[in-house]
Amino acid sequence: MVKCGRHHECIHACMSAHIYNPVFREVDSGLSVTAYFIATGIMSVFEDGSQMIIVGTLSYWLRAPLQSYFSYVSNFFMLQWGMISWGHLLTVLIPPDNLTIINATMLVCAGLLCCGISKPVTMEGLYNSKVVAIFAGLMSPMRYFVETLVVSDLRCLPEQYGFTKSNSTKIPDTALDVLHFAMDDESARYRSCDGWYYGALRLFVIGLMLRVLTLLFIQVTYRRQKLQCRLMDRNKWALLSRGLLIAIFASLLYTSILLIV
């Protein structure tokens, strides 16, 4: 979490330097802030993904969890995907002088308070309230990281521990039901050490939605610095591309909400 939070500042420093740099006077020569953002987003997947794989590997070696190595490390990889997606968005929305405060607030309020392990947002509240589930799912990548980490380990335990059951088990509920973990996935109650990937698709779609939203904000902000005309004065192809981005964002947002609830 600390590493991902610090990287938010690195991304913001790089893009802020680009935004306020006189290089915008050369936009007509072929330089594109949009292309820069796309390149930054692609490189961050490889750079931060490789770092989180290393962190996950070290954590796997130290903790010796019950789940498989792949499921454990992939959970760390998806965490960085969600956190860096928020980092890109904050880069465009928050002034450089205020980014550290906003970043810390985001980590504490959204990351820790909405992940389901403590009040005011608990796992029971996440599954009993669609509003809380949507808010926490969109705002807190830690919400899926924590649940995936816990469920992947607990479902690897033998039946006598009470967290798993077999087809011949007659008891209706397990300890996962009591703790309100994985309430939407009955398969999590059956023993397996291959991991639990329920939140991976949700976190991926939400992260992709945030990156498309960031690209939209880049299109409509800092237009003076980029020496671009007013948004509505562009040709029909430029307006069409923005309309397509809005449609993609709306589709991803709708898909994210459907997956969460």
VEXDREN-2710 file (C-alpha; in Angstrom, 1 decimal):
% VEXDREN-2710
k/r/px/py/pz
1/MET/0.0/0.0/0.0
2/VAL/2.7/2.4/0.9
3/LYS/4.6/1.6/-2.2
4/CYS/1.6/2.1/-4.4
5/GLY/0.8/5.3/-2.7
6/ARG/4.3/6.7/-3.2
7/HIS/4.1/5.7/-6.9
8/HIS/1.0/7.9/-7.2
9/GLU/3.3/10.9/-6.5
10/CYS/5.9/9.7/-9.0
11/ILE/3.3/9.5/-11.7
12/HIS/1.9/12.9/-10.8
13/ALA/5.4/14.4/-10.8
14/CYS/6.1/13.1/-14.3
15/MET/2.8/14.1/-15.8
16/SER/2.8/17.5/-14.1
17/ALA/6.2/18.2/-15.4
18/HIS/4.9/17.3/-18.9
19/ILE/1.7/19.4/-18.5
20/TYR/3.3/22.6/-17.3
21/ASN/6.4/22.2/-19.5
22/PRO/6.7/24.5/-22.6
23/VAL/6.7/21.3/-24.6
24/PHE/3.0/22.1/-25.1
25/ARG/4.0/24.9/-27.5
26/GLU/5.3/22.1/-29.7
27/VAL/2.0/20.1/-29.8
28/ASP/1.4/21.1/-33.4
29/SER/4.8/19.4/-34.2
30/GLY/3.4/16.0/-33.4
31/LEU/3.7/15.7/-29.6
32/SER/0.6/14.3/-27.9
33/VAL/-0.3/14.3/-24.3
34/THR/-2.8/11.5/-25.0
35/ALA/-0.2/9.3/-26.5
36/TYR/2.1/10.1/-23.5
37/PHE/-0.6/9.0/-21.1
38/ILE/-1.3/5.8/-23.0
39/ALA/2.4/5.0/-23.1
40/THR/2.7/5.7/-19.4
41/GLY/-0.2/3.5/-18.7
42/ILE/1.2/0.6/-20.7
43/MET/4.7/0.9/-19.2
44/SER/3.2/1.2/-15.6
45/VAL/1.6/-2.3/-16.1
46/PHE/5.0/-3.8/-16.8
47/GLU/7.1/-1.7/-14.4
48/ASP/4.7/-1.8/-11.4
49/GLY/3.5/-5.3/-12.2
50/SER/7.0/-6.7/-12.1
51/GLN/7.7/-4.9/-8.8
52/MET/4.5/-6.2/-7.2
53/ILE/5.3/-9.7/-8.4
54/ILE/8.6/-9.4/-6.6
55/VAL/6.9/-8.1/-3.5
56/GLY/4.3/-10.9/-3.7
57/THR/7.0/-13.5/-4.1
58/LEU/8.8/-12.3/-1.0
59/SER/5.6/-12.1/1.0
60/TYR/4.7/-15.7/-0.2
61/TRP/8.1/-16.9/1.0
62/LEU/7.8/-15.2/4.4
63/ARG/4.1/-16.1/5.1
64/ALA/4.0/-19.5/3.5
65/PRO/0.3/-19.3/2.8
66/LEU/-1.9/-22.3/2.1
67/GLN/-3.0/-21.1/-1.4
68/SER/-1.0/-21.6/-4.5
69/TYR/1.8/-19.3/-5.5
70/PHE/0.1/-18.1/-8.7
71/SER/-3.1/-17.1/-6.9
72/TYR/-1.2/-15.3/-4.1
73/VAL/1.0/-13.2/-6.5
74/SER/-1.8/-12.5/-9.0
75/ASN/-3.7/-10.9/-6.1
76/PHE/-0.8/-8.5/-5.5
77/PHE/-0.7/-7.8/-9.3
78/MET/-4.4/-6.9/-9.4
79/LEU/-3.9/-4.6/-6.4
80/GLN/-1.4/-2.5/-8.2
81/TRP/-3.6/-2.4/-11.2
82/GLY/-6.4/-0.8/-9.2
83/MET/-4.2/1.5/-7.2
84/ILE/-2.2/2.8/-10.1
85/SER/-5.5/3.4/-12.0
86/TRP/-6.5/5.7/-9.2
87/GLY/-3.1/7.2/-9.3
88/HIS/-3.5/8.2/-13.0
89/LEU/-6.9/9.7/-12.3
90/LEU/-5.6/11.7/-9.3
91/THR/-2.7/12.9/-11.5
92/VAL/-5.1/14.8/-13.7
93/LEU/-7.6/16.0/-11.1
94/ILE/-5.4/17.1/-8.1
95/PRO/-2.9/20.0/-8.1
96/PRO/0.6/18.9/-7.4
97/ASP/0.8/20.8/-4.1
98/ASN/-2.2/18.9/-2.7
99/LEU/-1.6/15.5/-4.1
100/THR/0.2/14.1/-1.1
101/ILE/-2.7/15.0/1.3
102/ILE/-5.4/13.7/-1.1
103/ASN/-3.4/10.6/-1.7
104/ALA/-3.1/9.9/2.0
105/THR/-6.8/10.5/2.5
106/MET/-7.6/8.2/-0.4
107/LEU/-5.5/5.4/1.1
108/VAL/-6.9/5.7/4.6
109/CYS/-10.5/6.5/3.9
110/ALA/-11.2/4.4/0.8
111/GLY/-8.4/1.8/1.0
112/LEU/-8.6/0.9/4.7
113/LEU/-12.0/1.9/5.9
114/CYS/-13.9/0.4/2.9
115/CYS/-12.1/-2.9/2.6
116/GLY/-14.5/-4.7/4.9
117/ILE/-12.2/-5.7/7.8
118/SER/-13.3/-3.0/10.2
119/LYS/-16.1/-0.5/10.8
120/PRO/-17.9/1.5/9.4
121/VAL/-17.7/-0.8/6.3
122/THR/-17.8/-4.5/7.3
123/MET/-18.1/-7.6/5.1
124/GLU/-21.7/-8.0/6.3
125/GLY/-22.5/-4.5/5.2
126/LEU/-20.8/-5.0/1.8
127/TYR/-23.1/-7.9/1.0
128/ASN/-26.3/-6.6/2.6
129/SER/-26.2/-3.1/1.0
130/LYS/-25.8/-2.6/-2.7
131/VAL/-25.0/1.1/-2.2
132/VAL/-22.2/0.3/0.2
133/ALA/-21.0/-2.5/-2.1
134/ILE/-20.9/-0.2/-5.2
135/PHE/-19.1/2.6/-3.3
136/ALA/-16.5/0.3/-1.7
137/GLY/-16.0/-1.6/-4.9
138/LEU/-15.3/1.5/-7.0
139/MET/-13.3/3.4/-4.5
140/SER/-11.3/0.8/-2.7
141/PRO/-9.0/-1.7/-4.6
142/MET/-8.2/-3.1/-1.1
143/ARG/-11.8/-4.3/-0.8
144/TYR/-11.1/-7.2/-3.3
145/PHE/-7.5/-7.7/-2.3
146/VAL/-8.3/-8.4/1.4
147/GLU/-11.3/-10.7/0.7
148/THR/-9.4/-12.7/-2.0
149/LEU/-6.4/-13.1/0.3
150/VAL/-8.5/-14.4/3.2
151/VAL/-10.8/-16.7/1.2
152/SER/-8.0/-18.2/-0.9
153/ASP/-6.3/-19.3/2.3
154/LEU/-9.4/-20.4/4.3
155/ARG/-10.9/-22.5/1.5
156/CYS/-7.7/-24.6/1.4
157/LEU/-8.3/-25.8/5.0
158/PRO/-9.7/-29.3/5.6
159/GLU/-13.4/-29.7/6.4
160/GLN/-12.9/-30.2/10.1
161/TYR/-11.9/-26.6/10.4
162/GLY/-15.4/-25.5/9.4
163/PHE/-14.5/-23.2/6.5
164/THR/-15.1/-25.8/3.7
165/LYS/-17.5/-28.6/3.0
166/SER/-17.9/-31.5/0.5
167/ASN/-20.8/-32.6/-1.6
168/SER/-21.7/-35.1/1.2
169/THR/-21.7/-32.4/3.9
170/LYS/-25.2/-31.8/5.2
171/ILE/-24.5/-28.6/7.2
172/PRO/-26.0/-25.6/5.3
173/ASP/-23.5/-22.9/6.4
174/THR/-19.7/-22.8/6.9
175/ALA/-17.5/-20.4/8.9
176/LEU/-17.2/-18.3/5.8
177/ASP/-20.9/-17.7/6.0
178/VAL/-20.6/-16.6/9.6
179/LEU/-17.8/-14.2/8.7
180/HIS/-19.7/-13.0/5.7
181/PHE/-16.9/-13.8/3.2
182/ALA/-17.6/-14.8/-0.4
183/MET/-21.3/-14.6/0.1
184/ASP/-22.0/-14.5/-3.7
185/ASP/-19.9/-17.5/-4.6
186/GLU/-21.0/-20.9/-3.3
187/SER/-18.0/-22.6/-4.9
188/ALA/-15.8/-20.8/-2.3
189/ARG/-17.2/-23.2/0.3
190/TYR/-15.6/-26.3/-1.4
191/ARG/-12.0/-27.1/-0.6
192/SER/-9.4/-26.0/-3.1
193/CYS/-5.9/-24.7/-2.9
194/ASP/-5.9/-23.2/-6.4
195/GLY/-7.0/-19.8/-5.1
196/TRP/-10.1/-17.7/-5.4
197/TYR/-10.4/-15.2/-8.3
198/TYR/-13.8/-13.8/-7.7
199/GLY/-12.6/-10.2/-7.5
200/ALA/-10.0/-10.3/-10.3
201/LEU/-12.4/-9.5/-13.1
202/ARG/-14.2/-6.8/-11.1
203/LEU/-10.9/-5.1/-10.2
204/PHE/-9.7/-5.3/-13.8
205/VAL/-12.9/-3.7/-15.2
206/ILE/-12.9/-1.0/-12.6
207/GLY/-9.2/-0.2/-13.2
208/LEU/-9.9/0.0/-17.0
209/MET/-12.8/2.3/-16.4
210/LEU/-10.7/4.6/-14.3
211/ARG/-8.0/4.8/-17.0
212/VAL/-10.6/5.6/-19.7
213/LEU/-12.0/8.3/-17.4
214/THR/-8.5/9.7/-17.0
215/LEU/-8.1/9.8/-20.7
216/LEU/-11.4/11.7/-21.0
217/PHE/-10.2/14.3/-18.4
218/ILE/-6.9/14.7/-20.3
219/GLN/-8.9/15.5/-23.4
220/VAL/-10.9/18.3/-21.7
221/THR/-8.3/19.8/-19.4
222/TYR/-5.1/21.9/-19.8
223/ARG/-6.3/22.9/-23.3
224/ARG/-4.6/26.3/-23.1
225/GLN/-1.3/24.7/-22.2
226/LYS/-1.7/22.4/-25.1
227/LEU/-2.5/25.3/-27.4
228/GLN/-5.8/23.6/-28.4
229/CYS/-9.0/25.3/-29.4
230/ARG/-12.2/25.1/-27.4
231/LEU/-13.6/21.6/-27.0
232/MET/-16.7/22.3/-29.2
233/ASP/-14.6/23.9/-32.0
234/ARG/-12.9/20.7/-33.0
235/ASN/-13.8/18.8/-36.2
236/LYS/-16.4/16.1/-36.3
237/TRP/-13.8/13.3/-36.1
238/ALA/-12.4/14.7/-32.8
239/LEU/-15.9/15.0/-31.4
240/LEU/-16.7/11.5/-32.5
241/SER/-13.6/10.1/-30.7
242/ARG/-14.6/11.9/-27.5
243/GLY/-18.1/10.5/-27.9
244/LEU/-16.7/7.1/-28.3
245/LEU/-14.6/7.5/-25.2
246/ILE/-17.7/8.6/-23.2
247/ALA/-19.6/5.5/-24.5
248/ILE/-16.7/3.2/-23.5
249/PHE/-16.6/4.8/-20.1
250/ALA/-20.3/4.5/-19.6
251/SER/-20.2/0.8/-20.7
252/LEU/-17.4/0.0/-18.3
253/LEU/-19.0/1.8/-15.4
254/TYR/-22.3/-0.1/-16.1
255/THR/-20.4/-3.4/-16.3
256/SER/-18.5/-2.6/-13.1
257/ILE/-21.7/-2.0/-11.2
258/LEU/-23.3/-5.1/-12.6
259/LEU/-20.3/-7.2/-11.5
260/ILE/-20.2/-5.6/-8.0
261/VAL/-23.9/-6.2/-7.2
END
